[in-house]
Amino acid sequence: MTAGPSILESFLSRNSVVEGTHLPLAHTTRSYNLGKISERNIISAGQCDVFLNDKLNYFFVGRPSYKYIAQGVEGAHWEFPSCFIFEFESIGDIKRIFPFDSGAFSKGMYPDYIKNIEIENFMAGNDRSYPSKIIGAFFESPLKYFMLEAKEQQRFVAEYSVGPRDAELSALHRLASDKSLYGIDDRRFTIEVQSQEDVDLKIKSPIAVIFPHQYLLDDELVGIIKDVWKSKIITYKTYSLNLDNIYGNIYSKVDDIYQGMGIF
């Protein structure tokens, strides 16, 4: 690990990078896991396969990122995503923040212009102000971040005086702007928040839980979500059983939540 603040941390500490609106945090998992979660009323931190000494829960700022199934393939409803939306401040014991999916980075899924830079240079510590600063610096607004519409390059370079030696910052901006990365999709610049906390859903109620419509037939599960977790239930249809369509449907549901909260 590098000593002192990372290059991204140093950038975010500039006076020109200001804190803005916090988006909620999304934790997305296979719907199969709803059974275990509802039995214990806890989303448990699991052994991380990247940071091997840590047990972590992974959250993404704003976006319901999920890629257990390859794009374009079909699957069963229990393989599809269930998404827990939390108030940003409700999740504690933050360990690390990254501007992308650290798992995808560690697997070499990103282009050469960024994957050949050490991941430690992109780690933003655990300062709660960093996610909104990242959004403001690279995307300008929460809505543009949600839509993955990065700032125009010349504006970004001029606004933050990005020079030839600021390779990490240029690489991040290029990653945010790179529309060719279909296989990596929105994870290429979705802010990742790692927490060491086991989330007790009886105490830290999700704003909403989104899952396939088949689970509405489970009266016990529905009762737990409504009466124990005090959360809103939102379902999505699985007509095609194709993740491409389902993923877009979930995004639409999350968009509606944020509009109802006055975020967009």
HELIX and SHEET records of a PDB file:
HELIX    1   1 ILE A    7  LEU A   12  1                                   6    
HELIX    2   2 SER A   31  ASN A   33  5                                   3    
HELIX    3   3 LEU A   34  ARG A   40  1                                   7    
HELIX    4   4 HIS A   77  GLU A   79  5                                   3    
HELIX    5   5 PHE A   88  SER A   90  5                                   3    
HELIX    6   6 SER A  102  SER A  106  1                                   5    
HELIX    7   7 ASP A  112  LYS A  115  1                                   4    
HELIX    8   8 ILE A  119  PHE A  122  5                                   4    
HELIX    9   9 TYR A  130  PHE A  138  1                                   9    
HELIX   10  10 PRO A  142  PHE A  146  1                                   5    
HELIX   11  11 GLN A  153  GLU A  159  1                                   7    
HELIX   12  12 ALA A  167  SER A  177  1                                  11    
HELIX   13  13 ASP A  185  PHE A  189  5                                   5    
HELIX   14  14 HIS A  213  LEU A  217  5                                   5    
HELIX   15  15 ASP A  219  GLY A  223  1                                   5    
HELIX   16  16 ILE A  224  VAL A  228  3                                   5    
HELIX   17  17 LEU A  243  MET A  261  1                                  19    
SHEET    1   A 6 GLY A  46  GLN A  47  0                                        
SHEET    2   A 6 LYS A  55  VAL A  61 -1                                        
SHEET    3   A 6 LEU A  25  ARG A  30 -1                                        
SHEET    4   A 6 PRO A  81  PHE A  86 -1                                        
SHEET    5   A 6 ALA A 208  PRO A 212 -1                                        
SHEET    6   A 6 LYS A 232  TYR A 236  1                                        
SHEET    1   B 2 ILE A  42  ILE A  43  0                                        
SHEET    2   B 2 VAL A 199  ASP A 200 -1                                        
SHEET    1   C 4 GLY A  46  GLN A  47  0                                        
SHEET    2   C 4 LYS A  55  VAL A  61 -1                                        
SHEET    3   C 4 GLU A 192  SER A 195 -1                                        
SHEET    4   C 4 ILE A  94  PHE A  98 -1                                        
END                                                                             
